Amino acid sequence: MHMLAFFSYRFSKKPRVDESENLTLNSIRQSLIRQEDSIIFSLLERAQYCYNPDTYKQDSFSMDGFHGSLSLVEFMVRETERLHAQVGRYKSPDEHPFFPSYLPEPMLPPLQYPKFNVSSPNASISCLTKSLTDIITLMSISIHNFCLSLNYTIKLVLHHCAASININNKVWNMYFAELLPRLVEAGDDGNCGSTAALSKRIHYGKFVAEAKFRESPKTYEDAIRAKDRSRLMELLTYETVETAVKKRVDMKTKTYGQELNFQLNGVAAVPDPVYKIEPSLVADLYGDWIMPLTKEVQVEYLLRRLD
């Protein structure tokens, strides 16, 4: 967030308009790919420290105004969210708090999100929709024939049901109960840290679901009306795509997390590379948690899409 920009609006009466083009097709694709990097770098950062179990236990810390009803990490996250809420962070459709019931109303007027144009209602629409599926579903690195030279208008604005979908309780439990014990060493070194990058990536499923529905509403309408979760999950599952994503994040983790052997004459080749975190851990995280939970968000969104 650009904090100074937020506060500059506090003293002006100008309408606040999001001009960042965050909801264009290309920016959604770029955001999904960037979030892979954010997650990997967050895990590399957290892996430097021990597990620090006292950080996650209730009644382990005592301070003025804090009487142990929450763990230290819960207290820190809750108070950070309260601060961010005052400048409007959680009015953004891609932000989801872990403690929504504690949030104050923002001091700033709501941001106005723009509509955007894509291109023509004719034969070229098939190329557009294919590219849209590639961008959102496959999260592929290269997309061709994007068909942005025409005049078809699509409003990629989330259905009002999106505000009621928040599975951060599952993200929280997965991160602290499943991921951290595998990521870090046991023990206590006095440091504490965590990441919300996983939550943002998983809840991006709302944008994925909206894009897919707009591309082909008839594909989903029968299952939505029948409240058929299993059928929706089948429609949203692309095993070859998920395998490709796991391979990509595995490769990124090897690239970003390899310990390099620097010498005076350059970087020496490492026959048996050592990694700061096990690359397969990140691939498993995507396969076992991130992609399944993202699809769960998509299903919840689609079930309410016709309301």
N, C-alpha and C positions, 0 to 999 in steps of 0.2 A: 504494500500500500504506500501511496505517496502521502505521508502525513501532513506535510506542509500544504499540499494542494487541498486536502480536506479542510484544514483550518482556515485557509484563505476564503473559502466559501462561507465560513461561519459568520463573517462580517460583511457579506454582500448579499444582495437580494436576487442575484442572477439565478435562473433555472440551472439545475445541475444535470448535464447531459453526458452520457457515456459515449465518447467519440473514439473509443479504442478499437472498435470493430471486433469485440470479443466474441460476437455471435455469428460471424461469417463462417462459411464452410471451411475455408482454409485455416482460419484461426483456431477452430475446434480441433482440426487435425494436428496443428502445431502444438496446441495445448496438451493434448494427450501424449504426444511424444516427449514434450518438455517435462511432463509430470513423471515419466519414467526416470529421467535424470534426477529430478528432485527427490524421488523416493530412494534411489540408489545412494545419492550423496548424503541424505539424512541417515540412512542405515550405516554408511561408512563412518559418519560422525559419531553416532551413538555407540558403535562397536568399540570405540576407543576406551570406554569406561566399563567398570564392572556392573553387575546387575543391581546392586544397591537396594536390597529388599526393603529396608526401612522407609525408603521414599514412597513406597506403594502401600504401606500399612497404615491403617487408622490408628490414632493415638500415639504415633511414634515421635511427633514433634509438638512443641508447645511454644506459642508466641502470643503477643498481645493481639487481641481480637480474633484469635483462632484457637478454638477449644477442642480440636481433635475429632470433630464429626466427620471430617474428610481426611484422606491421606494428604501428604504434602503435595504430591503431583496433582491431585484433584483440586486442591486449593489454588495452586499456581495456574492451572488451566482455567478454572472458573473465573478467577480475578482478571486474568489476561483477556478472556472473552468479554467480561463486563466492560473493560476499557475499550476494546476494539468495537464493541456494539455502540458506544457513544458516538463514534465517528462513522457509523453506518455500514460496517463490514458485513454484517449478517443480513443486510437487505439485498446484497448481491445474490443472484440465483445460484451461483456455484459455491457459496460458502455455507457451512453447516456447523453450528455450535454443538459442543458436547453437553453443555448445561443450558439449554434454551430457556428454562423457566426462571433463570436468574438474570436475564439480560434486561438492561434499561432501554428505554426508547432512545433512538439516536438524536443528537442535537442538530443534525443537518437534515435538510429536506431530502426526500428520496431521489435517487438518480433516475433519469429518464433514459431507458434503453432504446436505441434506434432500431427501425426495421432495416432490412437490407435487400438489395436486388441481386438476383442471380441471372436468369435468362429464359427464354422463349417457350411458349406452350406447345410447340410443334414437334417434329420428328427428333430434334436434338435433345429433347427432354430425357430420352432413354440414356443418352450418354451422361447427362447430368446426374441422374439418379444412380447410375452405376458408380460414378465417381463418389457420390455422397456415401453410398454403402461402403466403398473402399476406405474412405476417410475415417468414418466413424467406427465401423465395425472392425476392420482389419488393422487400423492404426498403422498402415503401411508407410514406409519411408518415402516412396515415390508414387505419385498419382499422375496419370496422363489423361489427356483429352478432357480437361476439366470443364470445357464449354462455358466459359464466363463471358463470351463475346456477344451473347444474345440478350433478350429482354424479358425473361420470365421472372416474376416476382414471387419470392418465398419469404414468409415471415417466420423465422425460426425463433418463436417466443414460446416459452413453456406454458403448458396448461396450468390453470390455477391449482390443480391438485398437487403440483410439485412442492408447494410450501409445506405440505403435511407429511412428506416422506423424509424421514431421517433415521438411518440405521446405525448411528454412531455408537450405540450401546454395543452392537456386535463388533464394530471396528475397534472399540476400546478393549473389549475382552480378548479379541484376537491378538491385538498388539502386545498387551501386557501378559496374558496367560500363555499364548502359543509362540509368538515371535521372539520376544526378548530373551526368554530362557535359551533359545537356540542361537541367538545372535551374539550374546555377550558372555563373558566369563562370570562364574559365581564369585561372590564376595562383595565387599563394600569398600570403595575408595573415596567416599565422601562427595562424589559428583552425582548429579541427576540430570536427566534429559529425556526428551521424547519427541515425537513428530506428529503433525496433523496432516502431512502430505498424503497419507493413505486415505484419509477421510475424503479429501477433495477429489482424488482420483476415482474412488468408488462411487461417490454421489454424482459424478459426471455422467453416470448412467442415465440420468434424466434427459440430458441433451441427446445422448445416443438414441434413447427410445423415441423422443419426439421426432428426430430426424428420420428414423426408420418408419415411423407411422406416417409421416407426411409423404414419404417416398411411395408407400404402398399401403394405404389404409385398409383396403379390402383383405389384405393378407392377414390382418390382425383382428378385424372387427368381430368375426364369428367367435373366436376364442375369448375376446374381451367380454362379449355379451353372455357367453356361457360361463364366465369366471373360471376358465380352464387354465390354471397356472402351469400345469405340465405341458400343455400344448404351446403356450407362450414361451416357455423355457426352451422347447424344441426349436421354435422359430428363431430364437435369439442365439442359438448355439452353433458355432462354426468351429469344429475341432481342428481343422487344418490351420485356421487363423490363430487359434489359441496356442497351438504348437509353435507357430512362427513367432508369436509374441514372447513366449518363454525362451526361445533360442536367442532372440534379440536382446532381452534383458540379461541373459546369461553372458552374452558377448560384451555388453556394456559394462557389466560388473567386473569382468576380467580386465577390461581396458582401464576402467577408472580405479580399480582397487588393487592392481598389481604392485607389489613392492619392487622398486627399481634399484639396481646395483650401480650407483654412480661412481665413476673413477675419473682420474685426471684426463684421460684421453676419450671420455664420453661415457655412454651408458653401455655397460657390458651385457652381453646376452645371458639370459638366465635359463639353463636347461630345464630346471624344475621350478617354475615360478611359484612364488608365495603370494597369497592374496589376503587382504585385510579382512575380508569376509568371504565365506565360501560362495562362489557364484551360483551353485545349485540351490542355495538357500533362497536367493532372490527369485530364481525361476520357479521354485516350489511355492513361494509366497504368491506369485502371480497365478499359478495354476490352481492352488488349493484355496486361496482366499480372495485376492483382488478381483479376478475375473468372475468367480462365482457370486461374490457379493455385488459386483457391478450389475450382473444379470438379475440378481434379486431386486435391485433398485429399478431396473428396467421393467420387470414384471409388475411391481407395485405401481409404477407410473402408468403403464398401459392399462391395467385393470381399472383405473380411474379416468382414463383419457376420454371416454365418451360421456362422463358425468355432465 
